[in-house]
Amino acid sequence: MLVTRYLFKNLFAATVFIAVTLTLVIWLTQSLKLLELVANSDAPMGMFIRLVALTLPKFLEIILPLSLAIAVIFTYNRLIMDNEIVVMRSCGVDQYGLARPAILLAVGVSLFLTLITTWISPRSFALVDGMRQMIQTKYSAFLLREGVFNTFGSDLTIYLHARLSNGDMTGLMIYDARDKNKPPTVITAKKGRITMDGNIPDITVFDGMRQQIDPSSGALSKLYFSRYTIEIKGLGGAAQAHWKDSEERTLPELLHPDMSNPKDRAHAQSFLASAFSRIMTPWNALDFTMIALAVLLLGPFNRRGQHVRIVAAGALIILMQALSLSLADVSKRHLGVIPLFLGATLLPAATGFYLLHARGEHALMSALHRWRVRRNAQRDDAAKGSPA
């Protein structure tokens, strides 16, 4: 139908524009932490771009439903103000005909978000976590800051006074207690530089002294050198395989945890709640759309503006978003909340579909009419009872 294509095109364009705008704003604020991580570790800029790209799916889980709701409110309010809705209704388009493009787009967005929450987002989250570990181990392992004690665990501390333009370091002091079979050593040197032996960074120091205490006699031994090389393998720690939490697990992994693993057994309830949340949360897009449609399309239109309705729709959408996030969090600790979570997800959409039907709209209008009549009657009684 021509009306459906026209409305769908406008809704789709508005949703994409709002989603891109919100994504750029959130990226700008959230990417500062990633930029600091990459800059402090001297990792290549390509690593930062990959990290930023991998955070996109997590943002879309929140951005897309809100973007769609804003697009629905904006588009239908513009159509009302321009009398296009009145023209469409006079041509025989019913409420569902007007709402159909938004509903179709909401279902499509919900299905896309289901793919993101159940598969793409956890995979991206796991890759981001792995890249963070790699940056901290591969790059931060041999990046030393000037004027501070660079401590790596409790066994190795490196201090340098300054770094020259060619990369050489001056004023070095190194405390090394990694070899548990030998007493700790303290090395001071006038100059040093970092070299690579394959993938292993070494510090080569020049014109210095190596000091070590003999544990049996307590005597301090000193060794003066003109060149000395210290292997710093494992300086930042090797990237370790770690236990995956619920954010890093896809839907099949949440539904089928390794029950032989004690941590998986302990978190089985939380995994089940997370799996349920991954399935239900994407349908907030449909809920928000039905709320916006019901508020804007039901009842008579006001040519002077729909400000009250827009505020009401926005308040209901924010309330539903907060309720959804709260129930998703609580359900991880109490599985009994899941039916309430299910009801909170299904009820707004079901109510919206009912109200947009002729019978539902008639019931709503009748209820509002009775409420107005009762309110006016109360005002009249109050006016009669008041002294002249």
C-alpha positions, -999 to +999 in steps of 0.1 A: +000+000+000+012+035-009+005+048+026+025+020+042+055+026+020+054+063+026+052+060+064+078+032+065+103+052+045+099+082+068+101+061+099+132+041+087+151+073+077+143+090+110+153+059+130+186+056+112+194+092+116+186+093+153+205+060+159+236+072+142+235+105+161+231+088+195+258+063+186+283+090+177+276+109+210+280+077+231+311+066+212+326+100+218+321+098+256+329+061+260+359+058+237+379+081+259+386+052+282+397+030+254+419+058+240+436+062+273+442+025+275+458+024+240+477+056+245+492+046+278+503+012+264+517+027+232+496+002+211+489+010+174+459+033+166+444+004+146+439-014+179+419+016+192+397+016+161+390-022+165+381-017+201+357+011+194+341-009+166+336-039+188+318-019+214+290-009+189+268-039+194+265-033+232+254+003+225+228-007+200+209-028+225+199+005+242+201+029+213+180+012+187+147+008+208+150+044+220+158+057+185+128+039+170+105+053+197+118+089+191+114+084+153+077+072+158+069+102+180+086+127+157+071+113+125+035+108+136+035+142+154+046+159+122+019+141+103-007+152+127+005+188+127+005+188+089-030+173+088-017+143+068-031+118+093-066+135+089-063+131+051-053+095+054-082+087+078-106+105+054-094+082+027-104+051+047-071+043+064-079+028+099-058+029+130-040-003+121-033+010+086-016+040+102+003+020+127+013-009+104+046+006+091+058+014+126+048-021+139+066-038+109+098-017+116+096-024+153+093-062+147+123-060+123+144-040+148+134-065+176+145-095+155+178-077+146+184-069+183+177-105+192+206-116+169+228-089+186+219-099+222+221-136+217+252-139+195+270-107+182+272-087+215+287-114+237+312-124+210+322-087+206+324-083+244+347-114+246+369-100+218+372-066+236+382-083+268+408-104+250+422-073+233+424-054+266+444-083+280+467-084+249+473-046+251+482-048+288+505-078+283+520-073+249+523-035+248+522-023+284+548-049+292+577-028+280+563+007+282+578+026+312+566+060+324+591+087+334+595+099+369+575+072+386+581+037+400+567+013+374+557-017+395+548-050+380+535-073+407+556-074+439+588-087+423+598-061+397+600-023+400+616-001+374+623+037+377+636+060+350+643+097+353+637+107+317+633+093+282+653+108+254+640+116+219+657+085+204+640+062+230+669+058+254+662+061+291+684+079+317+686+076+354+675+040+358+669+020+390+657-016+388+646-038+417+643-075+406+631-103+429+616-126+403+641-154+409+630-170+442+662-191+444+684-159+446+683-128+468+668-097+452+690-074+432+691-037+428+705-022+396+713+014+390+725+027+356+731+061+339+714+050+307+694+022+292+672+012+262+646-014+255+655-041+229+635-070+215+647-106+215+620-120+193+588-113+212+606-109+245+615-073+256+649-068+272+664-038+290+700-031+282+716-008+307+750+010+305+775+024+331+759+011+363+761-010+394+744-042+405+739-047+442+729-079+460+730-090+497+744-124+506+717-140+527+741-162+547+766-135+556+745-104+552+773-088+532+765-065+503+782-074+470+786-048+443+792-054+406+801-024+383+794-029+347+796-010+314+768-030+298+742-053+313+711-069+299+680-078+319+653-100+303+619-089+313+599-118+300+565-119+317+568-083+328+531-076+323+520-111+328+509-135+301+474-133+289+456-160+308+425-180+298+399-167+321+364-179+331+338-163+309+310-144+327+275-140+314+283-109+293+308-130+272+286-160+266+263-165+237+227-178+242+237-215+237+265-211+262+242-196+288+216-224+283+242-251+285+269-242+310+297-267+319+282-282+351+316-299+358+330-264+364+324-252+399+320-215+388+295-225+361+275-245+386+274-216+410+262-192+383+238-215+366+208-195+379+223-162+368+230-177+333+194-188+329+181-154+339+206-137+315+195-161+287+158-151+293+168-114+294+187-117+261+155-131+244+130-107+260+149-073+261+150-068+223+112-067+222+114-034+241+115-019+206+080-032+199+068-021+234+081+014+230+066+017+195+031+005+207+032+030+236+041+059+212+014+048+187-013+044+213-006+078+229-004+097+197-031+081+175-059+075+200-086+102+205-090+136+189-060+156+176-051+190+188-038+213+160-022+236+186+003+208+194+006+174+210+030+184+237+011+167+266+009+135+246+046+136+236+056+141+273+033+113+284+047+089+257+083+098+267+076+093+304+060+059+298+089+048+276+115+059+301+095+041+329+093+009+308+131+011+301+139+015+338+116-013+347+131-036+321+166-030+333+157-034+369+138-067+364+166-080+343+191-073+371+169-086+399+160-118+380+197-128+380+194-132+418+158-143+421+144-165+393+109-159+407+110-124+391+111-139+356+073-142+352+070-105+362+097-097+337+077-116+310+045-098+319+062-064+318+076-071+283+043-085+268+017-063+285+026-029+268+026-044+233-006-064+240-023-033+254-012-012+225-026-037+200-059-039+218-063-001+221-056+004+184-084-020+175-118-003+171-132-021+200-103-012+223-104+025+212-142+026+218-138+011+253-110+036+261-131+066+248-161+054+268-141+051+299-126+086+294-161+100+287-175+085+319-146+099+339-151+134+325-188+133+332-181+121+368-155+148+373-178+176+359-206+164+382-183+165+412-173+201+402-209+211+399-218+196+433-188+214+448-199+247+432-235+243+445-224+235+480-200+264+483-214+296+500-224+325+476 
